[in-house]
Amino acid sequence: MSEKPAETVVYTHGHHESVLRSHTWRTAANSAAYLIGELTPELHVLDIGCGPGTITADLAALVPRGRVTGVDMAPGIVDRARALAAERGLDNTGFAVADVHALDYPDDSFDVVHAHQVLQHVGDPVRALREMRRVTRPGGLVAVRDSDYGAFTWTPASPVLDEWLALYRRVARANGGEPDAGRALKSWALRAGFAEGDITATASAWCFSTPDERAWWSGLWAERTTASSYARIAVGGGHATEERLAAVADAFRAWGAQDDAWFMVPHGELLCRV
C-alpha cells in the first residue's frame, strides 16, 4: 500500500497551445534515445507524464508484442494521447490519469518505467523515483530524463534572455519544482535506494540553430512567456510584471531572427536497473 502522496506541484508551464507545440514535437528519437537500445518487442512499459502521447506512441511501436501505458495528471491531455494512439492504429496502448507520487499499480507491474521532463516539476522527486522503482519488475529499468535550465546556453548574448532564465528558475522553484533537475537525477536516484552500480548516468542535448528551428523555439517561448500558465504564475507571484514579460518575448523573437543564433538545452538522463 502506498503512503499518502505528497502534494503535487502545479505544472508551471500549463497546457497552453505554445506548450503543447513543444510537447508534440518530442519523439522517442529526440527525447528518449538513451532508452531505445534497451527495448525489446515484448516489454510492458509505463510512460509517466505522457502529455499528448507522441513519445508514448513511439515507444508502443518499438514494443509491438508488449504494451505501453501512458499516464498524466491532466485528464484532457490523456484524452489527446489516447486519440493520437488510435490515429496511429496502435492497439497495444492504454492511458490513465495518475500521480507519480502514488501510482495505482501493484508492485512489479512493468518492465520499464519512463518519465521525460517530469521530475523537475514534482513535489518530491525522490519519492517519485521510489514509486517508479516499486512498480518496476526485478531486472527492469527506471528511465528518466530532465533538462537542466541552469546549463542552458545560447548565442548571441542577450541580457534580457539572461533575465528570462533567472526569472524562470525563480518561478519554477517558487512553484515547488527544481528547474536544474538534470544535474540532480543521480543524487535523487541514490536517495531513492538505487545502488550506484545499477545507475547509468548520461547526458544529451537539444540544439536549435537552423532558421526553422530558431523561429519555432523563439516563437513558442515568446508566446509561452506572455500567454501560458507560467506567465500567470510569474505575474501573480510578484516575480515579474506583464511589461517585463513582454520585453522577454520581444527579446526571444529578436534572438530568433539573427542568422548566427544558436540555443542548447542540455539534459541529464538515467537508466536505473531494479
FENMOFEN-V978576 format. One record per backbone hydrogen bond with DSSP energy under -1.0 kcal/mol. CO is the residue of the C=O (numbers start at 1). NH is the residue of the N-H. If there is no record, write none. Layout:
co=CO nh=NH
co=CO nh=NH
This chain:
co=13 nh=229
co=16 nh=19
co=16 nh=20
co=17 nh=21
co=19 nh=23
co=20 nh=24
co=23 nh=26
co=27 nh=31
co=28 nh=32
co=32 nh=35
co=32 nh=36
co=35 nh=38
co=36 nh=39
co=40 nh=43
co=41 nh=65
co=43 nh=67
co=44 nh=111
co=44 nh=112
co=45 nh=69
co=46 nh=114
co=47 nh=71
co=50 nh=53
co=53 nh=57
co=54 nh=58
co=55 nh=59
co=56 nh=60
co=57 nh=61
co=58 nh=62
co=63 nh=66
co=67 nh=45
co=68 nh=94
co=69 nh=47
co=70 nh=96
co=71 nh=49
co=71 nh=50
co=72 nh=98
co=74 nh=78
co=75 nh=79
co=76 nh=80
co=77 nh=81
co=78 nh=82
co=79 nh=83
co=80 nh=84
co=81 nh=85
co=82 nh=86
co=83 nh=87
co=84 nh=88
co=85 nh=90
co=86 nh=89
co=92 nh=68
co=94 nh=70
co=96 nh=72
co=99 nh=102
co=103 nh=105
co=110 nh=137
co=111 nh=141
co=112 nh=46
co=113 nh=143
co=114 nh=48
co=115 nh=145
co=118 nh=121
co=120 nh=178
co=124 nh=128
co=125 nh=129
co=126 nh=130
co=127 nh=131
co=128 nh=132
co=129 nh=133
co=130 nh=134
co=131 nh=135
co=133 nh=136
co=134 nh=108
co=135 nh=110
co=137 nh=140
co=140 nh=274
co=141 nh=113
co=142 nh=272
co=143 nh=115
co=144 nh=270
co=145 nh=117
co=146 nh=268
co=147 nh=182
co=148 nh=151
co=149 nh=152
co=153 nh=264
co=155 nh=262
co=158 nh=162
co=159 nh=163
co=160 nh=164
co=161 nh=165
co=162 nh=166
co=163 nh=167
co=164 nh=168
co=165 nh=169
co=166 nh=170
co=167 nh=171
co=168 nh=172
co=169 nh=173
co=170 nh=174
co=171 nh=175
co=172 nh=177
co=173 nh=176
co=178 nh=181
co=179 nh=149
co=181 nh=184
co=181 nh=185
co=184 nh=188
co=185 nh=189
co=186 nh=190
co=187 nh=191
co=188 nh=192
co=189 nh=194
co=190 nh=193
co=195 nh=198
co=196 nh=199
co=198 nh=273
co=200 nh=271
co=202 nh=269
co=204 nh=267
co=206 nh=265
co=208 nh=263
co=210 nh=214
co=211 nh=215
co=212 nh=216
co=213 nh=217
co=214 nh=218
co=215 nh=219
co=216 nh=220
co=217 nh=221
co=218 nh=222
co=219 nh=223
co=220 nh=224
co=221 nh=225
co=223 nh=227
co=224 nh=228
co=228 nh=232
co=229 nh=233
co=230 nh=234
co=231 nh=235
co=232 nh=236
co=233 nh=237
co=234 nh=239
co=234 nh=240
co=235 nh=238
co=241 nh=245
co=242 nh=246
co=243 nh=247
co=244 nh=248
co=245 nh=249
co=246 nh=250
co=247 nh=251
co=248 nh=252
co=249 nh=253
co=250 nh=254
co=251 nh=255
co=252 nh=256
co=253 nh=257
co=255 nh=258
co=258 nh=261
co=262 nh=155
co=263 nh=208
co=264 nh=153
co=265 nh=206
co=266 nh=148
co=267 nh=204
co=268 nh=146
co=269 nh=202
co=270 nh=144
co=271 nh=200
co=272 nh=142
